[in-house]
Structure formats: structure tokens, C-alpha cells
């Protein structure tokens, strides 16, 4: 599988403009939202949404829309937005025109963590020929690049899933890691959630032993551009991330965590995984411990 030359995991708008008509390239529009809402009782409620109406209004020419909240998730899993099982994912990829040799370019509004979530999804199923558009839709339009309102009908392709189980950790595996310190745990959420100042999914704090690397710290907030590899390496190092240890990232729902994994990939770290269930799963489980900057509970 994938005998072609390796691809860069981050591409520019200029690069993509030059490859709009490349038959070996498939562009995915993954624009969507993670809404954080205070329920009035001090608890954060999180909802997920696609942005199909934005795609319909304008998108990168040739892009296929992917609703990351329905197309590539497991509707039968009680934990929200868990990755789709192999057959379901392969059926979607085939409909989207993604074959085993296709170079996939995925973008969201800024090329941020929804795009990296799709990047991780594809790599989890063995597809390494996937890149994130740096700056995403925001930079594409700011650069005056062409847009279209014509829906793309991709010719079907054959996608063969090859599950890399080590790239996705279960709650039991994470509990064992937390108790045994057999890998680094990295919390990609905002510092107030990590510290326990914000209650989400019924509980505050973080998984015991986890360090905090907010995914938002990895991207320039003004432009949506990923920070340089050197800057990413410094951020990870300063937070305590070690290249010598395996790492497991998590967040609220396994989305922002992939931004940290993307940064680790960019800086040469190869032994990493996503705790897909993240706080959506860990938070409601009162049998699992939490830790905060102020108190610990068992």
C-alpha cells in the first residue's frame, strides 16, 4: 500500500492551488464546530456540529464535504464522536473518492484540530498520504484563492483500511498508563479545564499524572497558521514532553488531542496515540480518579 513518495503533512495554499487539477489529490472540506456552552449551573456542555451550509455557499474547488460529526464516527458507540469502525470508515472514504494511493488534503476553518482529527482518522486506518492545509479556509480566502459553490461528486475509489490499533487507546489502557506511568499523558484542553476550574461532563480536573499542552497554543491565534516546527518543539519540550517516552494525548472528545499529536508528528515524535474517548468518557466515570491543581479525588 502507498508506494508513492512520502508527502508533507502540512501544505500551503500556494501548493494546493497548483494541485487543484491533480487526479491523485482529493481535497476534504471538514469545516465544523465544537460549541462550549455554560448550562447556568457551572457545568460546561459541549456540542458538535458540521458546517455543510458553509460548504454549499463556497469551498475550495474540487473539495468533497465531510461531516466529521456523522460521516466518520460510530453512531452506535455511547461515547460521542468515536471513530467509525473499519467497514463504515472505508465505505465513506470510497464514496469520497479516496483510494489507497490518493493524497488527501484536509482543511477546516483554520487548518486546526478538526482537520487534524481527520488526519489522525486516516492515519489510524493506515493511510499516510494525508496533509493538513496550513491556515485552512481562512488563509485560502485571505490569499484570494479561487472558490466554488458547485458540489463535488467524486468518482468512487477503493479504500482498504489497515487498523493501527496502537494509535488509539481505550479507557482501560489509559487507566493502566495513569496508574503505572508507562507513558506520558498529555491533556490538550484549555488550562482552566485541566486545572479543574471548569466542570465538564459532570466532573472537573484531569487524568492523574497528565501534563497540559493546550492545542490552542500550537497555532497562531491571529492567522490560524501552525507555528514553526522549531516553535512546536520548544512548546512541547517546555511542557515536559519527552521524545524518549511513548505519549497518549486526550482532550474533551479526542479532537483537540489530535492537534498535539500532529505537533508531535511534525517534530519527529513517532510513538503516540489518541485516547479517543477522552473526557467525554472519563469524566462521567466516577469509578475513575481525577486530579486538579487544588485537590485530588479517588
C-alpha positions as CSV (number, residue, x, y, z in Angstrom):
1,X,0.0,0.0,0.0
2,X,1.1,3.6,-0.7
3,X,4.3,3.0,-2.6
4,X,4.5,6.6,-3.8
5,X,6.9,9.1,-2.3
6,X,6.0,10.4,1.2
7,X,4.0,13.6,1.5
8,X,4.5,16.6,3.7
9,X,1.9,16.6,6.5
10,X,1.4,20.3,6.1
11,X,0.8,22.0,2.8
12,X,0.5,25.7,1.8
13,X,-2.3,27.4,-0.1
14,X,0.1,28.0,-3.0
15,X,0.9,24.3,-3.1
16,X,-2.7,23.4,-3.2
17,X,-3.6,26.0,-5.8
18,X,-1.0,24.3,-8.0
19,X,-2.6,20.9,-7.5
20,X,-6.3,21.6,-7.8
21,X,-6.5,19.6,-11.0
22,X,-4.2,16.8,-9.9
23,X,-6.2,13.5,-10.2
24,X,-4.2,11.9,-7.4
25,X,-5.2,14.6,-4.9
26,X,-8.5,14.6,-3.0
27,X,-9.5,17.7,-1.0
28,X,-11.7,17.3,2.0
29,X,-13.7,20.2,3.5
30,X,-14.1,19.3,7.2
31,X,-15.3,22.7,8.5
32,X,-17.3,22.4,11.7
33,X,-17.6,23.5,15.2
34,X,-17.1,22.4,18.9
35,X,-19.5,24.6,20.9
36,X,-18.8,25.1,24.6
37,X,-21.9,26.3,26.5
38,X,-22.3,27.0,30.2
39,X,-25.6,25.4,31.3
40,X,-26.0,28.0,34.0
41,X,-25.1,25.6,36.8
42,X,-21.4,25.8,36.5
43,X,-21.1,22.9,34.1
44,X,-19.8,23.1,30.5
45,X,-21.9,21.4,27.9
46,X,-20.3,20.6,24.6
47,X,-22.0,20.0,21.3
48,X,-20.5,19.2,17.9
49,X,-21.7,20.5,14.5
50,X,-20.7,20.3,10.9
51,X,-20.8,23.3,8.5
52,X,-22.5,21.9,5.4
53,X,-24.2,25.2,4.7
54,X,-20.8,27.0,4.6
55,X,-19.5,24.4,2.1
56,X,-22.6,24.9,0.0
57,X,-22.0,28.6,-0.1
58,X,-18.4,28.4,-1.0
59,X,-15.5,25.9,-0.8
60,X,-12.2,25.1,-2.4
61,X,-12.8,23.9,-6.0
62,X,-13.0,20.1,-6.1
63,X,-13.4,19.7,-2.4
64,X,-15.6,17.0,-1.0
65,X,-17.5,17.8,2.1
66,X,-17.1,15.5,5.1
67,X,-19.4,15.9,8.1
68,X,-17.0,15.0,10.9
69,X,-19.9,14.6,13.3
70,X,-21.7,11.9,11.3
71,X,-19.7,10.6,8.3
72,X,-16.7,9.2,10.1
73,X,-18.0,8.4,13.6
74,X,-19.5,5.3,15.2
75,X,-23.2,6.1,15.7
76,X,-23.6,3.0,17.9
77,X,-20.9,4.0,20.5
78,X,-22.4,5.5,23.6
79,X,-19.4,7.8,23.9
80,X,-19.8,10.8,21.4
81,X,-17.9,11.1,18.2
82,X,-15.8,7.9,18.4
83,X,-14.1,6.9,15.2
84,X,-16.1,4.9,12.8
85,X,-15.4,1.1,12.7
86,X,-13.3,-0.1,9.7
87,X,-16.1,-1.1,7.3
88,X,-18.1,2.2,7.9
89,X,-15.0,4.3,7.5
90,X,-13.9,2.5,4.4
91,X,-17.3,2.9,2.8
92,X,-17.2,6.7,3.5
93,X,-13.7,7.0,2.1
94,X,-14.6,5.1,-1.0
95,X,-17.6,7.4,-1.6
96,X,-15.4,10.4,-1.0
97,X,-13.0,9.3,-3.8
98,X,-10.2,8.3,-1.5
99,X,-8.2,5.3,-2.8
100,X,-5.2,3.6,-1.3
101,X,-2.8,5.9,-3.2
102,X,-4.8,9.1,-3.0
103,X,-3.1,12.2,-1.5
104,X,-5.7,13.7,0.8
105,X,-5.7,17.3,1.7
106,X,-8.0,18.2,4.6
107,X,-9.0,21.7,5.8
108,X,-11.3,23.3,8.3
109,X,-11.7,26.9,9.1
110,X,-8.1,27.4,10.1
111,X,-6.5,24.0,9.4
112,X,-6.8,23.3,13.1
113,X,-7.9,20.4,15.2
114,X,-10.9,19.3,13.2
115,X,-8.6,18.9,10.2
116,X,-6.1,17.1,12.4
117,X,-8.8,14.8,13.6
118,X,-9.5,13.7,10.1
119,X,-5.7,13.5,9.5
120,X,-5.5,11.1,12.5
121,X,-8.5,9.1,11.4
122,X,-6.9,8.4,8.1
123,X,-3.5,7.5,9.6
124,X,-5.2,5.3,12.1
125,X,-6.6,3.3,9.2
126,X,-3.2,3.1,7.6
127,X,-3.4,5.9,5.1
128,X,-0.3,8.1,5.4
129,X,-0.8,10.1,2.3
130,X,-2.7,12.9,4.1
131,X,-1.9,16.5,4.7
132,X,-3.5,19.4,6.5
133,X,-3.9,22.8,4.7
134,X,-2.0,25.3,6.7
135,X,-4.3,28.1,7.7
136,X,-7.3,26.3,6.2
137,X,-10.3,28.1,4.7
138,X,-9.4,31.4,6.5
139,X,-6.0,31.6,4.8
140,X,-7.3,30.3,1.4
141,X,-9.8,33.2,1.2
142,X,-7.4,35.7,2.6
143,X,-4.9,34.8,-0.1
144,X,-7.5,35.4,-2.8
145,X,-7.6,31.8,-3.9
146,X,-10.4,30.5,-6.2
147,X,-13.6,29.2,-4.6
148,X,-16.7,27.4,-5.9
149,X,-20.3,26.8,-4.9
150,X,-20.6,23.6,-7.0
151,X,-20.8,20.4,-5.0
152,X,-18.1,17.9,-6.0
153,X,-19.2,14.4,-6.9
154,X,-16.0,12.3,-6.5
155,X,-15.6,9.2,-8.5
156,X,-15.7,6.2,-6.2
157,X,-12.4,4.6,-5.2
158,X,-11.2,1.6,-3.3
159,X,-10.0,2.3,0.3
160,X,-8.5,-0.6,2.2
161,X,-8.4,0.0,6.0
162,X,-5.4,-1.2,7.9
163,X,-6.1,-0.6,11.6
164,X,-3.2,0.7,13.6
165,X,-4.5,-0.3,17.0
166,X,-1.6,1.2,18.9
167,X,-2.7,4.7,17.7
168,X,-5.9,4.6,19.7
169,X,-6.1,3.9,23.4
170,X,-9.1,2.6,25.4
171,X,-10.2,3.8,28.8
172,X,-8.8,0.7,30.4
173,X,-5.4,1.2,28.8
174,X,-5.3,4.9,29.8
175,X,-6.3,4.0,33.4
176,X,-3.3,1.5,33.4
177,X,-1.0,4.1,32.0
178,X,-2.1,6.7,34.6
179,X,-1.6,4.2,37.4
180,X,1.7,2.8,36.2
181,X,3.3,5.8,34.5
182,X,4.1,3.7,31.5
183,X,3.7,6.5,29.1
184,X,3.2,10.3,29.1
185,X,-0.4,11.5,29.3
186,X,-1.0,14.9,27.6
187,X,-4.2,16.9,28.2
188,X,-4.8,19.1,25.2
189,X,-7.7,21.1,26.7
190,X,-7.6,24.7,27.9
191,X,-5.7,25.4,31.1
192,X,-8.9,26.1,33.1
193,X,-10.3,22.7,32.3
194,X,-7.0,21.0,33.1
195,X,-6.7,22.8,36.4
196,X,-10.2,22.0,37.5
197,X,-11.7,25.5,37.3
198,X,-14.3,24.3,34.8
199,X,-16.6,21.4,35.2
200,X,-17.2,19.3,32.1
201,X,-19.1,16.0,31.8
202,X,-20.0,16.3,35.4
203,X,-16.5,16.5,36.9
204,X,-13.5,18.8,36.9
205,X,-9.8,18.2,36.7
206,X,-7.7,15.9,34.6
207,X,-6.5,12.4,34.4
208,X,-3.9,11.8,37.2
209,X,-0.3,12.3,36.0
210,X,-1.3,14.2,32.8
211,X,0.6,17.3,31.7
212,X,-1.1,20.2,29.9
213,X,-0.3,21.2,26.3
214,X,-3.3,23.3,25.1
215,X,-3.9,22.6,21.4
216,X,-4.6,26.3,21.0
217,X,-1.0,27.1,21.9
218,X,0.2,25.4,18.8
219,X,-1.4,27.7,16.2
220,X,-1.0,31.4,15.7
221,X,-4.4,32.8,17.0
222,X,-4.3,35.8,14.6
223,X,-3.7,33.9,11.4
224,X,-4.6,30.3,12.1
225,X,-1.2,29.2,10.8
226,X,0.7,26.4,12.6
227,X,3.7,27.6,14.5
228,X,7.1,26.6,13.0
229,X,8.4,23.1,13.8
230,X,11.1,24.7,16.0
231,X,8.4,26.6,17.9
232,X,6.3,23.5,18.3
233,X,9.3,21.5,19.6
234,X,10.0,24.2,22.2
235,X,6.4,24.3,23.4
236,X,6.3,20.5,23.7
237,X,9.7,20.5,25.5
238,X,8.8,23.3,27.9
239,X,5.6,21.4,28.8
240,X,7.6,18.3,29.7
241,X,7.0,16.2,26.7
242,X,9.9,13.7,26.1
243,X,10.9,12.2,22.8
244,X,12.1,9.2,24.7
245,X,8.7,8.1,26.0
246,X,5.5,7.0,24.3
247,X,2.7,9.5,24.6
248,X,-1.1,9.4,24.8
249,X,-3.0,12.7,24.2
250,X,-6.6,13.4,25.2
251,X,-9.0,16.3,25.4
252,X,-12.7,16.6,25.7
253,X,-13.6,14.3,22.8
254,X,-10.5,13.1,21.1
255,X,-10.4,16.1,18.7
256,X,-8.0,18.8,20.1
257,X,-5.8,15.9,21.2
258,X,-5.0,15.2,17.6
259,X,-3.6,18.8,17.3
260,X,-1.0,17.8,19.9
261,X,-0.3,14.5,18.1
262,X,0.1,16.5,14.8
263,X,2.7,18.7,16.5
264,X,4.5,15.7,17.8
265,X,4.5,14.2,14.4
266,X,5.8,17.4,12.9
267,X,8.7,17.4,15.4
268,X,9.8,13.8,15.0
269,X,8.0,12.1,17.8
270,X,6.6,8.8,16.4
271,X,5.3,6.8,19.4
272,X,2.0,8.5,20.2
273,X,-1.7,7.7,20.4
274,X,-5.1,9.3,20.9
275,X,-7.4,8.5,23.8
276,X,-10.5,8.7,21.6
277,X,-13.0,8.6,24.5
278,X,-11.2,11.4,26.3
279,X,-13.1,13.4,29.0
280,X,-16.4,12.5,27.3
281,X,-15.8,9.0,28.6
282,X,-13.5,9.6,31.6
283,X,-15.5,12.5,33.2
284,X,-18.8,10.6,33.9
285,X,-16.9,7.6,35.2
286,X,-17.0,8.2,38.9
287,X,-15.0,5.0,39.4
288,X,-12.0,6.6,37.8
289,X,-9.8,9.1,39.6
290,X,-9.4,12.8,38.8
291,X,-6.7,15.3,39.7
292,X,-6.6,19.1,39.8
293,X,-4.3,21.8,40.8
294,X,-6.2,22.2,44.1
295,X,-7.5,18.7,45.1
296,X,-7.3,15.1,44.3
297,X,-10.2,12.7,44.4
298,X,-10.3,8.9,44.2
